[in-house]
Amino acid sequence: MIAVLALFAGVLLGVWLDPTVPSALLPYLPIAVVAALDAVFGGVRAKLDGIFDDKQFVISFISNVLVAGIIVYLGDQLGVGGQLSTGVVVVLGVRIFGNVAAIRRHLFRA
Amino acid sequence: MPLPSDDETVPLPSDDETVPLPSDGDETVPLPSERETASVGSSGPAVVGSPVRRVLPRLTMANAMIAVLLALLGFTLVVQLKSNSTDASLENARQEDLVRILSDLDAQKERVRQDIEGLEESQRQLNSGAQGRQAALDEATRRADELGILAGTLAARGPGLTVSFMPVSNPIGASRVLDAVQELRGAGAEAMQIAGGDGATVRIVASTYFLDANGGISVSGRRLTGPYMIMVIGDPKTMQTALNIPGGVVASVSGDGGNVAIQEREVVDVTALSPPKDLQHARPVS
């Protein structure tokens, strides 16, 4: 409940403040968002499975974001940033789909 | 059948939440390699921190962390969405894309520059043509003005004389006025008009004729009464000399019982116009 409220608060804050993204962060922000979404869906799934753990969620959230950012940064340094970020997005997308499938099975039993 | 593919995610070990350690179910473990690192990374603090976590006000700390993280997620999500929807694509583009775009633009610039050169060349040509046309137009306008002044269809202004014929004992005859006009023409008069005593003016052109009418003269059918005043544009000195020669206009008018007053003017306005005549027979030979 608190998490949902916080998410809404963040969205509202983003709409209200309307900040501009610093150019240094531009390549990493989308990847970080996708990685965080992955962690959130994983957390929801774990919640439904009854094995949700706060610490686990926090750590996986942060590490997901950091690892995604590091991969993209590394890719940029190696000159394959575009491909690597695509790869990261694909992997995270697959995981999100898997987690959503599990959530769906929990909610709809189908 | 689509269902098996959907259900495939269940048996996959990477996707299964219950496979990892029971102490903390890893929410984000799908890839085996990542699960190893994650479990290693999380098992260390989990062992040390598990008693602490039970003791600490778990709800406030952890939930606060989750709330902060999710708020951050929502914030960045919105920011990213907004920047993506508002930004031109260039700002988010990668270096190699930018290089490609840059080279494309360079090639385009080169093409456009060549276009500019071609267009400038044609502009130069057109300009020279336009200049020639403009010069021809100016020349034609100048000639038309000259001819208009000569034909009496345009008003003229310039230095010249006003010549007044005042009858003293006898009225001034048309032949005297015609003499004066001829003399002025011979002296280089360029535009003339004659005014009667009532202020009526007639432009004097090549086809103008003078007749004696009762009590005055008829100039191209227009009846004027004395005194007459001729306004003439031309070289004042020459015309004055021409009028004053012995036995000339001034002398003969004086002999007929009249008086001639010549006044030199800096600016003479010849404003009367002679209506243009439609030519019926003569055609220009080009």
Boltz contact constraints between the chains, C-beta under 6 A:
constraints:
  - contact:
      token1: [A, 2]
      token2: [B, 63]
      max_distance: 6.0
  - contact:
      token1: [A, 2]
      token2: [B, 67]
      max_distance: 6.0
  - contact:
      token1: [A, 3]
      token2: [B, 66]
      max_distance: 6.0
  - contact:
      token1: [A, 3]
      token2: [B, 70]
      max_distance: 6.0
  - contact:
      token1: [A, 6]
      token2: [B, 67]
      max_distance: 6.0
  - contact:
      token1: [A, 6]
      token2: [B, 70]
      max_distance: 6.0
  - contact:
      token1: [A, 6]
      token2: [B, 71]
      max_distance: 6.0
  - contact:
      token1: [A, 7]
      token2: [B, 70]
      max_distance: 6.0
  - contact:
      token1: [A, 7]
      token2: [B, 74]
      max_distance: 6.0
  - contact:
      token1: [A, 9]
      token2: [B, 71]
      max_distance: 6.0
  - contact:
      token1: [A, 10]
      token2: [B, 71]
      max_distance: 6.0
  - contact:
      token1: [A, 10]
      token2: [B, 74]
      max_distance: 6.0
  - contact:
      token1: [A, 10]
      token2: [B, 75]
      max_distance: 6.0
  - contact:
      token1: [A, 11]
      token2: [B, 74]
      max_distance: 6.0
  - contact:
      token1: [A, 11]
      token2: [B, 78]
      max_distance: 6.0
  - contact:
      token1: [A, 13]
      token2: [B, 75]
      max_distance: 6.0
  - contact:
      token1: [A, 14]
      token2: [B, 75]
      max_distance: 6.0
  - contact:
      token1: [A, 14]
      token2: [B, 78]
      max_distance: 6.0
  - contact:
      token1: [A, 14]
      token2: [B, 79]
      max_distance: 6.0
  - contact:
      token1: [A, 15]
      token2: [B, 78]
      max_distance: 6.0
  - contact:
      token1: [A, 19]
      token2: [B, 79]
      max_distance: 6.0
  - contact:
      token1: [A, 21]
      token2: [B, 79]
      max_distance: 6.0
  - contact:
      token1: [A, 21]
      token2: [B, 83]
      max_distance: 6.0
  - contact:
      token1: [A, 26]
      token2: [B, 92]
      max_distance: 6.0
  - contact:
      token1: [A, 29]
      token2: [B, 80]
      max_distance: 6.0
  - contact:
      token1: [A, 30]
      token2: [B, 80]
      max_distance: 6.0
  - contact:
      token1: [A, 33]
      token2: [B, 76]
      max_distance: 6.0
  - contact:
      token1: [A, 33]
      token2: [B, 77]
      max_distance: 6.0
  - contact:
      token1: [A, 33]
      token2: [B, 80]
      max_distance: 6.0
  - contact:
      token1: [A, 36]
      token2: [B, 73]
      max_distance: 6.0
  - contact:
      token1: [A, 39]
      token2: [B, 28]
      max_distance: 6.0
  - contact:
      token1: [A, 42]
      token2: [B, 27]
      max_distance: 6.0
  - contact:
      token1: [A, 42]
      token2: [B, 28]
      max_distance: 6.0
  - contact:
      token1: [A, 43]
      token2: [B, 27]
      max_distance: 6.0
  - contact:
      token1: [A, 46]
      token2: [B, 17]
      max_distance: 6.0
  - contact:
      token1: [A, 46]
      token2: [B, 25]
      max_distance: 6.0
  - contact:
      token1: [A, 46]
      token2: [B, 27]
      max_distance: 6.0
  - contact:
      token1: [A, 49]
      token2: [B, 17]
      max_distance: 6.0
  - contact:
      token1: [A, 51]
      token2: [B, 17]
      max_distance: 6.0
  - contact:
      token1: [A, 51]
      token2: [B, 25]
      max_distance: 6.0
  - contact:
      token1: [A, 53]
      token2: [B, 24]
      max_distance: 6.0
  - contact:
      token1: [A, 54]
      token2: [B, 62]
      max_distance: 6.0
  - contact:
      token1: [A, 56]
      token2: [B, 24]
      max_distance: 6.0
  - contact:
      token1: [A, 58]
      token2: [B, 65]
      max_distance: 6.0
  - contact:
      token1: [A, 59]
      token2: [B, 42]
      max_distance: 6.0
  - contact:
      token1: [A, 60]
      token2: [B, 27]
      max_distance: 6.0
  - contact:
      token1: [A, 60]
      token2: [B, 28]
      max_distance: 6.0
  - contact:
      token1: [A, 61]
      token2: [B, 69]
      max_distance: 6.0
  - contact:
      token1: [A, 64]
      token2: [B, 28]
      max_distance: 6.0
  - contact:
      token1: [A, 81]
      token2: [B, 94]
      max_distance: 6.0
  - contact:
      token1: [A, 82]
      token2: [B, 94]
      max_distance: 6.0
  - contact:
      token1: [A, 95]
      token2: [B, 30]
      max_distance: 6.0
  - contact:
      token1: [A, 98]
      token2: [B, 9]
      max_distance: 6.0
  - contact:
      token1: [A, 98]
      token2: [B, 15]
      max_distance: 6.0
  - contact:
      token1: [A, 98]
      token2: [B, 30]
      max_distance: 6.0
  - contact:
      token1: [A, 101]
      token2: [B, 9]
      max_distance: 6.0
